[in-house]
Amino acid sequence: MIPWLVGTAPFPPVDTALREPDGLLAAGGDLSVDRLLDAYRHGIFPWFGPGEPILWWSPDPRMVLLPEQFKISRSLSKKLKRPDYEIRVDTAFAEVMRLCAQPREGQAGTWIVPAMQAAYGRLHAAGHAHSVEAWQGGKLVGGLYGVALGQAFFGESMFSRISDGSKLALAHLVRQLQRWGFGLIDCQMVTAHLTSLGARPVPRGEFQARLNTLAARPGRIGQWDFDHDLFARTAHP
């Protein structure tokens, strides 16, 4: 059994999360800005489907990408140097969430339900949630969104409309976070795709220790703006 959160009841300790399903910690509560920030501060995130109550998770192990360990493939490196795309930040947050919510191949639905879109929209308006967007020919072709707390970034979801569209956004995010001194990008769940990008699973205890340090540092609240020299851009030969 897991506890049901009522009102402002605190989250239970993360080490009480279930092993099956892995990381299920609590249900109930709300998706207010304060509740969400408290969750992320403790390494907890909401994840639930249509018609389900709010479910809170803290899996073990936790998938983490350290910025300095991000892997850029040869093909992505070539695309990053091309001049035919533009990276924008925090200019289309709601649209990025909407596109991330579209069902993927083989999926019947999405966990980015309207209540989640509204809640993270409030986080974005409060300066804690951010979108990184790849644009090409005036069209949004890839992107991601997540939550920043102190010097930790919690990646939530990404989408692509062209090959490597989301990776273009991710590469710029990682490079900028390195410059800002961020120490980790939380990827939540272990997947082969994330492994190919350099992410690795770490025990929950190790993740929590890193998070406790990084979340306590001064953060960057408000509209983000990336440096323009993150990758050298060259004209087509």
Secondary structure, DSSP 4 states (H G I P E B T S, - for coil): --PEE-TTPPPPPGGGS-TTTTTEEEEE----HHHHHHHHHTT-EE---TTSPPEEE--SSEEEE-GGG----HHHHHHHT-SS-EEEESSSHHHHHHHHHSPPTT-S--S--HHHHHHHHHHHHTTSEEEEEEEETTEEEEEEEEEEETTEEEEEEEEESSTTHHHHHHHHHHHHHHHHT--EEEEES--HHHHHTT-EEE-HHHHHHHHHHHHTS----S-----S-SS------
